[in-house]
Structure formats: C-alpha cells, structure tokens
Amino acid sequence: MTAITRLCRRACVAALALSSLALVAPASAAPVPAEIGPTSFSGPGPYAVGERTLTLASGVEVEVWYPATKKAVQGKPEASYDVVDWLPDFLKSLVPEGQSVTYPSGGVRGVPVRTGKYPLVVFSHGYAGFRDQSSALTSAIASWGFVVAAPDHPSRDLTKVLLGPAGTTTDVQDLRQTITLIGKKTDAKKGWLRHRVDMRRIGALGHSAGGRAVEQLAAVDKRVDTFIGMAPASADTLTGDTDKPRLIITGTADGIIPVDQVESAYAAMGGDKRIVLVDNAGHLVFSDLCEIGESQGGLLAIGELLGITIPDALRPLATDGCQDTALEPTLAWPAIQQVVVAQLRHQLGVDPTDAGLAGLTEAYPGIISDSRVG
C-alpha cells in the first residue's frame, strides 16, 4: 500500500504544508458503528471543547480540555501543538527558522467552561511522549462531559529522553499535583474553572509508561476512583497493588509491550477488571503520533528533513503501529474512544450501567478481537 493510498483511507489524517511543515486539521471524522449498547460514544460528544495550559508549582505544564458551548467556539480556530517544542534546545537549534511540526490538539483556546460540574480525568503520557500526544482522544473525552488534565512528565518526556537515559521518574507526583491544582482552581473564589469540576469523581488514563503510572497513582491517592491503562508497561512493572476498578486495553501487534505480557499482568490483578484487545494494532494506536507527518513518511522522516537524527533505540517508539501491516490508528480510534469513554462514564457514576461496553466485538469486527471482564 502506497503512502498516498494510506492517506486517502485515513479519516482523520493531517496534511503537511510543504512551505512550513505545518499540519492542518482534518476535515472529516471516522465513521461511528450503527449499534453499540444503548449509547455510542465513538463520535464527538454533545459539547464543544475548550483548551487551556496551566502550570504546576514545579514549573511543569498541564494541558486541560473541557466542555464548552458550541456558540463559544463558533468561528474560532482549533488549537494545535508543535512537536518541536519538546525537543532539547540543542536540537531546536537545528530546525530551520520558521519551520514547525504542528498537529491539531482538539480544543479552542481560552473559551469559557460550559455551565455544569464535570468529573476529572488525568492523563499520563508514554515514555518519550508529551502531554498532547493523545489529543485526539483526550479532547474527545472532554466532549462527553469531562475535564481532562494532562501534565508533562519531565523525568521521562521527549525532551529528557533525547538528552539521554531517563532517571527516576516523578510521573505519579506530577499527576497528584495536577489533581491538587485542578481542585484549587475549582474551589477558588473566582476564575475560569470555579465550581466546574466534581472532585469527588476522578479517573486516571495512561499510555505505556503512563499506564503503569496511573495504576501506581490509584494505589497511593485516595482521590482517584478508577484507572485505564492503554498498552501499559510490562508485567513486572504492573503491580496490582490496588483493587480499584480498572480497564486494560492493548493492541495484539504491539512490539513495545507485547500482548502476552499485558495478559500476564492482567491475570495477576484482582478486583473489578476488564480487558479489551485491539486486533493487529501497534503501540502507538493510542496516540496521535502515527498521524503526525504521515504524508511525508512520519516522524522519523520529518526528523531527517529537519536535520535531526533519532537514536536507533528510540525509533520503535516513533513507529510501532504506524507500519502498513498494522491496523491504521484512525480506524481504531472510534473503538478506543468508545471503550474509554464508556468505562469512565460508568465507573465515575455518569451512567448507571456498563451497557456502553456491551457487544464491542460485534460492533467493531476486525478491530476489537476480545473484550472480557474478570
């Protein structure tokens, strides 16, 4: 399959502007299955999405997506992020002036939060990732009635890893401080987030190393009610130290965290648990990364175009799941969104039952190959 053929098949693909290497927002959304339980969460939710960037006391930046009114966002441009921002300074100096690698981040900056009180979801990015890496998913979650807060993890983000091996991670601390910050914002006497977050209902979502982080977070932070690990770190690092409700979702063709390791970790877990397998999907299916610069050969090709050499050890983290042989990420995104949103809504008390998780293999043939409880 040629790059052009893949481009034409993608429902959410971004096109690289040759003059500036800037990516533009997709024009169409992936199709939604006809039937999935009583409610489909595969497409955009009932709310528009706002977006802001906050800063922890430690200096760590946190991206926040939240429900907004359609009137508030009408006629305003969608926000975007620039991958160059997460390069170390010595690599930024190699990027030709005026060039960037940007991708839509799903929200409209600075608009008011829609009236209401919404559960909080904290998101933890993967090793060598960054806070915006899964914006297609995090912004979609917000459209279904959540405030989603994603901190950078400077102990293992893209900047740190490109500088050299990461040391002891502070990701759980970053997540805990993020919850505290959002709580202070919603309890403040004034401000854009005042009385808009229900701090009694908190979920955690993480990808790869972030999947391990959110389990550890749930084990030590009483404020967290449930967690979801997407392609979570391998069996020897998933501890099963908490009985809080959890969902594990992974790709069967993941070359970074093999499915048998995830299955082994899942089997050792107790309590309220569910696992979902995405057929023939790789590690990056839960992120935007395969879509960034896809029409120009992906992140590695863009790096070479910008004069940046990616170390061999990191190349799989930029490519696993992006190959022609793997399930195209945008084809999997509606199913992943369905699973994640339905799980969060049920476990955080928005929906009284888990009916949104019923019939997944029938609703997504060739995409979800297994879904089971216990």
Order of alpha helices (4+ residues) and beta strands (2+ residues): alpha-beta-beta-beta-beta-alpha-beta-alpha-beta-beta-beta-alpha-beta-alpha-alpha-beta-alpha-beta-beta-alpha-beta-alpha-alpha-alpha-alpha-beta
